[in-house]
Amino acid sequence: MFSRLRSDVQCILDRDPAARTLWEVLTCYPGLHALVLYRRAHWCWRHDLKWLGRFISHIARFLTGIEIHPGAKIGERVFFDHAMGVVVGETAEIGDGCTIYQGVTLGGTSLYKGVKRHPTLGRNVVIGAGAQILGGFTVGDGAKVGSNAIVTKPVPAGATAVGNPARIIQADTDVKREEAASKMGFSAYGLTQSDDPLSQAMRGLIDNASTQEHQIALLWKSIEILQANRSATNCVPGDAALSEHFEAEKLNQLVGK
C-alpha cells in the first residue's frame, strides 16, 4: 500500500511543476486523496461489499469533487490534476501513467447492465480539461484528447482527438495544419472543425498560406542555385527566404484581427 502511495506522490511531483514538497502533495492534492479512497472502495467492491464501496466513493466525492465508481479499474501512476468535476464510470478502465484534468467524464451511452459501457484508456493517455469520452471503446496508448472534446469513437494509439464531435488528428496534413495554426497564434485545439463556417475558413487560409510559403521557399532555392552559377548578381543570396515561416501579423490581418 505504501509503495503504491509513494509511486502516486512521485508521479505528481514529476508532472506538476507547482508541486513543491512531499508534504504539500500529501495534504493539498485532492486527486491523490480521491485515489486513496477509491482503492479502499474498490477493495470493498471486489469483495462483494457493494454498498460500503459505494458509500466510500460517495464520501470521496463529497470531500474531493471527484467521483470514481468503485467498480472502475485504475492503474498505477495515474494523476488527476485539479480534477474537480471528474466522473469515472463503473466499467471504465484507466491505464498506467494517465493524466486527467478537471471536468472530464468517462461515461457510458448504454443502459444495459453487465456490458462494457465506459471507455478504456491505454497507458500514458492525456485527457484535457472538460473532455467527454462516452462509450465502451478504447483510447490507445499515448493518445491525447483535447480540452472540451467529445469523443464517441476509438482513438488510435499516439493520435490526438480534438473538437465536437472529436476528429482524429493523424494524417500529415492535419498535423501540419495544427502546427501552422499554433504559429499564427490561433489554436484549433478543442474547437469544432467540421461544421463551423469560421473554422472552415480559417482552415482554408492556413492551408493556402502554408502552400504559398512552401512554393516561395522552393523558388528562392532555385534562384540561389542560378545566382551561384553567374559571376554577377543583383540580389544577395543571403536575403533569400530559404526556410518556411509564418508572419503572424500579416495572417491576422487576413482574418480581420
Protein Blocks (a to p, Z undefined) as FASTA:
>chain_A
ZZmmmmmmmmmmmmmmklmbfklmmmmmmklmmmmmmmmmmmmmmnopaklmmmmmmmmm
mmnopacdfkbccdehiacehjioiacdfklccdehiacdehiacddfbfbehiafbdcd
dehiacdehiacedjddcdehiacdehiacfbdcdehiacedjdddddfbfklmmmmmmm
mmnopafehiafklgmklmmmmmmmmmmmmmmmmmmmmmmmmmmmmmmpmbdfbdfklpc
fbccddfklmmmmnoZZ
